[in-house]
Amino acid sequence: MTPTDLARTGRQHAEQPRFRDRLAQLIAARTDANAPDAAAWIESYLTCISQWLQDLGFTTTRHDIGPHPFLIARRHEAKDLSTVLSYSHGDVVPGMASDWADGRDPWTLTERGETWFGRGIADNKGQFLVNLTAIEALLAARGALGFNVTWLIEMGEEIGSPGLGELCAQHVEALSADLLLASDGPRVAANTPTLFLGARGGVTYKLTLKRRDGGRHSGNFGGALRNPALELAHALATIVDANGALQISDWTPGEIPDATRAALRDIVPVEGAADADWGVPDLSPAERIHAWSSAEVLALHAGHPPAPVNAIPAEATAWLQLRYAPGTPEAGLRDALRRHLDVNGYADITITPEGPAFSASATPVDDPAVARIAKAAEEALGHPPAILPSLGGSLPNDIFRETLGLPTIWVPHSYPGCSQHAPNEHLPRKLLIEATGLMTAILGSIAGTKPTDWR
């Protein structure tokens, strides 16, 4: 079968009622990893997908490392064939039920025209189902895959993937493969099939400046007493300038490789995703997102915002998040911030790391595996896919790239406007169908390859 034939077969499988029914079943599992009742839902979810995988000839093993379990599924066809490692996560962010429009329930797959809504449809349950259905379609068409598959599924990605690094380090041999081929994150645009090769790192710091216990009257003391809110605002302005450009050089990769610039030359972020006059002035919007570092203030707090009173606040707090590109010297990120604040006269600000952190990593654009998968996608689509050297967001790509030593290629099945991590998470039905066809063709191109073909 040609790549076009395989893509058609994959689309046909996704158009069947069974695909929608399975998606509804996955969304109904309330696998919010932070919820008090998460364990029962996670067990239900893993039982469900374990059976689906076993029906396709996979053996499954459960691994209890960290707060939530992992599942490793393996389908082995022949020792001399290539092995693909895939990855998915079944956990989701909170449902935020009261904030969904039109009374929608986040845990029920609902439709409005050709748009499907539900928590996890984009991140990551729908993407998992696309890849599972592509394997199912390929087996139905050929009777065999023509390669081996190991699939790692975790249930704590949204809380920082606790235990994932330890699991991979303990099971390097069981997870050995020739490449990682997985799906998460968004495409460049809904109608632009995309490959990305890694991810920016991410870390959040809580900056606190406390001057005294209790507020002081803004009239009786105003103009003569330090205001920590104003001081913190000035400190933040030394980190990112008035045009949005990061000012801490040790938080950047220093330069962008020529191959990365070439890959991003024709990439234009979706309308509304970038302001042309914001960020480092000599970089394109695509380079700023996919090849450079950025610092964002996620929240600010001082005084009593719901009902301000006439008082100088006693302290101020900011949550500062760094997204840093591969090549950034990540070992000294906190020290670099400390030095920067001290040099600029803000030694009194305390720095506390908060929340999950991810390392930056990416496969080089000119890696042979990238060319092979991009060619398969182009043959199926009739035009080349967009190739991003790095996702703007963060994923545990470094574990697959560094710990397991694999080329990492991600084929996302979402799009920037999907409301991921927000109320009204959704995907167009058409995107899910088209993505299933694309993955069927890509997987079909791997059939018959040997480990030496990827080096």
Disulfide bonds with the S-S distance in Angstrom:
none
